[in-house]
Amino acid sequence: MINGKRWLMAAGLALSVVLGGSFAQAAPTDEAKAQFCQESLSLVDYDKGQLSIVADIKSMVNCHYESEFYFSAKPQMAGKGTVTMTLVAPNQPASLESEYYLQENGEELVVYFKNPDSSWSKSAMKMSADQKKLYLENNKELIQASLDTVKTVEFGAKAGDKQSYVVTVDGEKIMPYFAKVMSLAGRDQESMLAMLRPVFENMGDYTYTVEIDRARHIVTGMQMDLSAPMRKVAMAGIDLSKCSPEQVKQIKDIVNNSTLTITINSEPLAKVPDLKVPKQVVRTAKPVEVDKVTGQQAGEKAASK
């Protein structure tokens, strides 16, 4: 489910960081990179834990997102969490709170989620034994592939056994890495890559900060500032030739003032809260089929043909 290695893959993928902080020590980049790679290859998995995510998007519409998730990976994947999202358009704040459960059922991973009207829905994703093994167990090939995307590493702050690293990823290697992730996960590569290629090809290099507990060999935190990559992707997707000079200026002002920051913290736990899906939720949840590539509901997809 969620484990130490997955953190590294998520970081190499698209969540990437740097809310920075001042560096507590100076050292040659080669030394920092060597230590970071060694620590990454030494990370251990943990079966139970807590994950929290905070994300802030600031543009014409500001969004603040918070999620807290408890999980257990064995004997079966299970988890539950809460989400709070606040949207602030000009003079129109709106808040959404929701709950969700995740439960392994045979070769499916079922997600139950609470709707705004307090009803429940559920969707199922196929998960073969090989895919589960990939998610739960060490995969040196994939870890090494994520490290191959690393361009530079610098030491960040150090507190006791916890050492942070400021990592810059080579933008030209993101796409090949993601293709390998998709291949090992048994996903539909062509459709997914076609959809995400414009994003990854325009991201360029990006930087993230990751904190590793060197005594316990686990990742305990990440800080990410995706503002620069987001701006590059946004500008690449706009045809400015069809805009007036005034519109071009407005668009550039909005994009250049937009920010995206993400903070993730994780802690392995000896015991987690009860993760069992309540009987009422199981009984009343309405199935929703979601296409894994487009995210479009199956009924909508069929109707559009």
ZAMARGU-4260 file (C-alpha; in steps of 0.2 Angstrom, whole numbers, plus 5000, padded with zeros to 4 digits):
<rodrens>
0) 5000/5000/5000 | 5009/5016/5006 | 5027/5012/5011 | 5044/5020/5011 | 5049/5015/4993
5) 5033/5022/4987 | 5037/5039/4994 | 5053/5039/4983 | 5043/5035/4968 | 5030/5048/4971
10) 5043/5061/4973 | 5052/5056/4957 | 5035/5056/4948 | 5026/5072/4950 | 5025/5078/4967
15) 5041/5087/4970 | 5047/5099/4982 | 5055/5113/4990 | 5048/5124/5003 | 5066/5125/5007
20) 5072/5131/5023 | 5090/5137/5026 | 5103/5123/5024 | 5110/5118/5040 | 5126/5111/5033
25) 5137/5113/5018 | 5144/5098/5009 | 5149/5094/4991 | 5134/5089/4980 | 5143/5072/4976
30) 5144/5068/4994 | 5126/5072/4997 | 5120/5063/4982 | 5130/5047/4987 | 5122/5047/5004
35) 5105/5051/4998 | 5106/5036/4985 | 5112/5024/4999 | 5099/5029/5011 | 5085/5027/4997
40) 5091/5010/4993 | 5091/5006/5012 | 5073/5011/5015 | 5062/4998/5023 | 5043/4996/5021
45) 5031/4998/5035 | 5014/4989/5036 | 5004/5002/5046 | 5005/5020/5047 | 4997/5038/5045
50) 4999/5049/5030 | 4995/5068/5030 | 4995/5079/5015 | 4992/5098/5014 | 4992/5107/4997
55) 4989/5125/4992 | 4985/5131/4975 | 4985/5150/4972 | 4978/5158/4956 | 4962/5166/4952
60) 4954/5153/4962 | 4963/5148/4978 | 4962/5130/4984 | 4968/5123/5001 | 4967/5104/5003
65) 4970/5094/5018 | 4970/5075/5020 | 4973/5063/5034 | 4974/5044/5030 | 4977/5029/5041
70) 4982/5013/5032 | 4987/4995/5034 | 4995/4984/5021 | 4994/4967/5028 | 4985/4954/5028
75) 4975/4965/5016 | 4975/4983/5011 | 4964/4994/5021 | 4963/5012/5025 | 4952/5026/5029
80) 4954/5045/5028 | 4946/5062/5029 | 4948/5076/5016 | 4944/5095/5018 | 4945/5106/5003
85) 4942/5125/5003 | 4940/5134/4987 | 4940/5153/4987 | 4935/5162/4971 | 4933/5181/4971
90) 4921/5184/4986 | 4914/5166/4985 | 4922/5154/4998 | 4916/5136/4997 | 4921/5122/5008
95) 4920/5103/5006 | 4923/5089/5019 | 4922/5071/5015 | 4927/5054/5021 | 4933/5039/5012
100) 4938/5020/5015 | 4949/5009/5005 | 4947/4990/5006 | 4955/4975/4997 | 4942/4963/4991
105) 4950/4948/4981 | 4958/4955/4966 | 4950/4972/4968 | 4954/4987/4977 | 4937/4995/4982
110) 4936/5014/4987 | 4921/5020/4996 | 4919/5039/4996 | 4906/5051/5004 | 4896/5062/4993
115) 4892/5081/4997 | 4874/5075/5000 | 4881/5063/5013 | 4876/5048/5002 | 4890/5035/4998
120) 4898/5029/4982 | 4910/5016/4978 | 4922/5012/4964 | 4933/4996/4961 | 4950/4995/4953
125) 4957/4978/4947 | 4973/4973/4956 | 4982/4957/4952 | 4993/4948/4964 | 5008/4954/4954
130) 5002/4972/4956 | 5000/4970/4974 | 5017/4963/4976 | 5024/4978/4967 | 5015/4990/4978
135) 5020/4981/4994 | 5037/4974/4992 | 5054/4981/4988 | 5058/4984/4970 | 5076/4988/4967
140) 5073/4991/4949 | 5061/5004/4951 | 5070/5012/4966 | 5086/5013/4955 | 5075/5020/4941
145) 5069/5034/4952 | 5087/5038/4957 | 5093/5038/4939 | 5082/5054/4937 | 5091/5063/4950
150) 5102/5077/4944 | 5109/5085/4960 | 5107/5083/4979 | 5112/5095/4993 | 5111/5092/5012
155) 5096/5101/5020 | 5092/5103/5038 | 5097/5089/5051 | 5088/5086/5067 | 5093/5070/5077
160) 5092/5055/5066 | 5082/5064/5053 | 5091/5071/5038 | 5083/5081/5024 | 5090/5081/5006
165) 5086/5094/4993 | 5085/5085/4977 | 5084/5091/4959 | 5076/5080/4946 | 5082/5080/4928
170) 5066/5085/4918 | 5071/5075/4902 | 5071/5059/4912 | 5054/5061/4920 | 5045/5053/4905
175) 5055/5037/4903 | 5054/5035/4922 | 5035/5036/4922 | 5034/5024/4907 | 5044/5011/4918
180) 5032/5014/4932 | 5017/5011/4921 | 5025/4995/4914 | 5029/4987/4930 | 5012/4991/4937
185) 5004/4983/4922 | 4995/4999/4916 | 4989/5004/4899 | 5004/5013/4894 | 5000/5021/4878
190) 4984/5029/4883 | 4991/5036/4899 | 5007/5042/4892 | 4998/5051/4878 | 4988/5060/4890
195) 5002/5065/4902 | 5016/5067/4889 | 5012/5086/4886 | 5013/5089/4905 | 5029/5079/4908
200) 5038/5086/4893 | 5035/5104/4898 | 5039/5102/4917 | 5058/5104/4915 | 5069/5101/4930
205) 5061/5102/4947 | 5067/5101/4965 | 5060/5093/4981 | 5065/5091/4999 | 5064/5074/5007
210) 5067/5070/5025 | 5074/5052/5030 | 5075/5045/5047 | 5092/5037/5045 | 5090/5026/5061
215) 5073/5019/5056 | 5077/5019/5037 | 5060/5027/5033 | 5054/5043/5024 | 5045/5054/5037
220) 5042/5070/5026 | 5042/5079/5010 | 5040/5097/5005 | 5036/5102/4988 | 5035/5118/4978
225) 5028/5114/4960 | 5025/5132/4956 | 5038/5134/4942 | 5034/5117/4933 | 5015/5121/4934
230) 5018/5138/4926 | 5028/5130/4912 | 5014/5117/4909 | 5001/5131/4909 | 5010/5142/4897
235) 5013/5127/4885 | 4995/5123/4885 | 4989/5141/4880 | 4989/5147/4862 | 4994/5165/4864
240) 4993/5168/4845 | 4974/5169/4847 | 4975/5182/4861 | 4976/5201/4860 | 4991/5209/4868
245) 4980/5214/4883 | 4974/5196/4885 | 4992/5189/4884 | 4998/5201/4898 | 4983/5196/4909
250) 4986/5177/4906 | 5005/5179/4910 | 5001/5189/4925 | 4989/5176/4932 | 5001/5161/4927
255) 5016/5169/4934 | 5008/5173/4951 | 5000/5156/4953 | 5008/5144/4965 | 5007/5126/4970
260) 5015/5119/4986 | 5013/5102/4994 | 5018/5095/5011 | 5017/5077/5015 | 5021/5069/5032
265) 5021/5050/5037 | 5023/5040/5052 | 5024/5021/5054 | 5012/5015/5068 | 5011/4999/5078
270) 4992/5000/5079 | 4980/5010/5068 | 4962/5014/5071 | 4948/5002/5066 | 4949/5002/5047
275) 4933/4992/5044 | 4920/4999/5032 | 4904/5002/5042 | 4890/4990/5037 | 4879/5004/5032
280) 4891/5011/5020 | 4894/4994/5012 | 4875/4992/5011 | 4870/5009/5004 | 4886/5014/4993
285) 4881/5015/4974 | 4894/5008/4962 | 4902/5021/4950 | 4912/5014/4936 | 4927/5025/4932
290) 4938/5023/4917 | 4956/5022/4923 | 4964/5032/4909 | 4952/5047/4907 | 4943/5047/4924
295) 4927/5048/4915 | 4912/5039/4922 | 4908/5024/4911 | 4890/5029/4908 | 4896/5046/4902
300) 4909/5038/4891 | 4896/5027/4882 | 4884/5041/4880 | 4897/5052/4871 | 4900/5039/4858
</rodrens>
